[in-house]
Amino acid sequence: MKRTSRVAGYSVPLAVGVVLAGSGVAVAQQSAADVANVRTGTGISALQGIKKTLSPAEQKQSSQLVVEKRLRADRTLAAQLPDYRTGLPVTQAGTVAVDIAGTAGAAIAKAVRAAGGTVQSTSSNGSVRAQLPLNAVDRIAARGDVRQVQPATQAMTWNEPDAQRQQLAKKAVAAVQVSEGDKTHGADTARTQYGVNGTGVKVCVLSDGVNSLKKSQDAGELPAVDVLPGQAGSGDEGTAMLEIVHDLAPGATLGFATAFTSESSFADNIRALRTTGKCTVIVDDVAYFDESPFQDTQVAQAVNDVTAAGALYFSSAGNSGNLTDGTSGYYEGDFRSSGTTLPGVTGTPHDFDPGSGVQTADPLSPGSLGRPVTLFWSDPWGHSTSDYDLFLLNASGSVVASSANPQNGSQNPYESLTVPTSGSGYRVAVVKYNGADRFFALNVIRGRFVDSGSLKGFSTAGVTSGHSAAAAAFSVAAAPAATAFGRPLETGDPANPAGPYPGLFTSASKWERFTSDGQRHLFYNADGTELTPGNVSSTGGATRAKPDLTAADGVATSVTGFQPFYGTSAAAPHAAAIAALLLSGKPSATPAEVRTALVSSAIDLGAPGFDAVTGNGVIMAGPALAALGVPKK
């Protein structure tokens, strides 16, 4: 699923004198586009002018909601922006899906219903997801128990579809599908040699849904699964993950809950799987786009709670690429003033060029079409006093999309937009509207920054973030078990690596070119206090060594659409299942002992020692059991 932000259909040529690529100072020019420049520049000014006239209720809302309401109510503004589209999905009935953050969920839900809305879920932290009439947003936001109203935050899983391989797999489906990771991780041999199969351990999965659960059970692929009441979700990635766990740890008890109802519900379900579900090992493959890279927010805090209570937690590192393979669509660094402006745009663009030149935009690859783009900066979550904006430009330097939420002390340091699904030559600009220079993270999710014409693409390592990077979580990278991923990630890419099946992983094994890299730079404790008081720049904060481990993907399941199953979504359940084998072999083992056994016995891949792509290496069942001190039979 993709989060959609507003996409502007107008064009704003860059102001004379602004240099987007190279160095030096541009020479003033006159062109036929000057008239359009004035017209659309005025429109952009009108949009940013909205920030100066926000009501108290609008201060709590995303810019998408505010602009959509004003465009519908203000004909003058609409005339200034005749082609402007916020990208907000408003139904024919005039309603919009929203997440309402507050302190009194029951009271807010009652108010939503009174306003003609429909409540979809409420969470323990007082948040509500609802379908709300657009004309009632101000009324709800004005409530004292409401902190924020924003378009419903979307999530995605880290499955990497390969239609060609799936079609081939359908031609030869065996009676029972067994993950090739069972052999490549040596789990099949370890079960026999050590007499372990996961008995006594409960492994629980969080993903989209388990639509085909009964079908898998009827086919002998899965045993009974304890699904949290009302939390079966929709989709089948959860079913595929459960099959992987069962293949490697067939004696383990299984559980499931969806992560897709809402972000708050995801956090609630993590805790519920540990408390009421009694899960020993928990694994997910989900990311919400607004999970902060710089602070443990609500989902990461839930992971912290269950790991503190003794659970082992595994999560997909992501499929957003890595700097080593040139597949990164991520950039982080200290804000650096370009000393320039964009037409009609208040604020200063960041200079991406670390040298003497000035480049105010980072160009996107052709494969970035339709991808979400997110921007975070190093202010505390929910208390941002520095205001940054995000702009998408086309090849001629015209602004085609933007995200400009207000940040004045009570909002999140976050902006997002979506690249159009057609066109070319897009690039992203980060503008400091006001406030202090901050460290920031810019991510085109599953896209790339690349050289384009005179523009250089600037990327960095470090895309793995959110709850996968929680301190005690295992963030899991992916390496192919068998057949290589069948399609190029982008046109012109080299072939993807194949795995060792039916052999074992070795130090010569390769990782997936799409697997996300670390490390994770943080600046705040979960409560918003600074890790290094007074320094939230690149020289401050702390670094977490993520990802932790690597496991198999590209494996067989019986689930339609996951034949084979690629992505770190498939890797994480392999790692979780091996942890279950360890716990069944030594039930008294502490989480710290299991971690030490998994990490110390992992086969090193890539650069010697820990590396930012594969972590400590690929885990192996037998060596990990031996490292934990489990005797052979």
Sequence and secondary structure as in RCSB ss.txt:
>XXXX:A:sequence
MKRTSRVAGYSVPLAVGVVLAGSGVAVAQQSAADVANVRTGTGISALQGIKKTLSPAEQKQSSQLVVEKRLRADR
TLAAQLPDYRTGLPVTQAGTVAVDIAGTAGAAIAKAVRAAGGTVQSTSSNGSVRAQLPLNAVDRIAARGDVRQVQ
PATQAMTWNEPDAQRQQLAKKAVAAVQVSEGDKTHGADTARTQYGVNGTGVKVCVLSDGVNSLKKSQDAGELPAV
DVLPGQAGSGDEGTAMLEIVHDLAPGATLGFATAFTSESSFADNIRALRTTGKCTVIVDDVAYFDESPFQDTQVA
QAVNDVTAAGALYFSSAGNSGNLTDGTSGYYEGDFRSSGTTLPGVTGTPHDFDPGSGVQTADPLSPGSLGRPVTL
FWSDPWGHSTSDYDLFLLNASGSVVASSANPQNGSQNPYESLTVPTSGSGYRVAVVKYNGADRFFALNVIRGRFV
DSGSLKGFSTAGVTSGHSAAAAAFSVAAAPAATAFGRPLETGDPANPAGPYPGLFTSASKWERFTSDGQRHLFYN
ADGTELTPGNVSSTGGATRAKPDLTAADGVATSVTGFQPFYGTSAAAPHAAAIAALLLSGKPSATPAEVRTALVS
SAIDLGAPGFDAVTGNGVIMAGPALAALGVPKK
>XXXX:A:secstr
      B        TT  SSSSS       TTHHHHHHHHHHHHHHHHGGGG  TTGGGB HHHHHHHHHHH H
HHHHHSTT        TTSEEEEEEEES HHHHHHHHHHTT EEEEE TTS EEEEEEGGGHHHHHTSTTEEEEE
E   EEE     HHHHHHHHTS  SS   THHHHTTHHHHHHHHT SSTT EEEEEESB TTHHHHHHTTS   E
EE TT  BSSSHHHHHHHHHHHH TTSEEEEEES S HHHHHHHHHHHHHTS  SEEEE EEETT  SSS  HHH
HHHHHHHHTT EEEEE  SS  TTTT   EEEEE  B S   TT  SEEB   SSSS    EEB GGGTT EEEE
EESS TT B SEEEEEEE TTS EEEEE    SSSB SEEEEE  SS S  EEEEEEEES   EEEEEETT  B 
 BTTB     S    GGGG TTSEEEEEEESSS  SS SSTT        TTS   TT    TT     EEE B 
TTS BSSTT  STTSSEEE    EEEEESB  SSTT SSB SHHHHHHHHHHHHHHHHHH TT  HHHHHHHHHH
HSB  SSSS BTTTBT B  HHHHHHHHT    
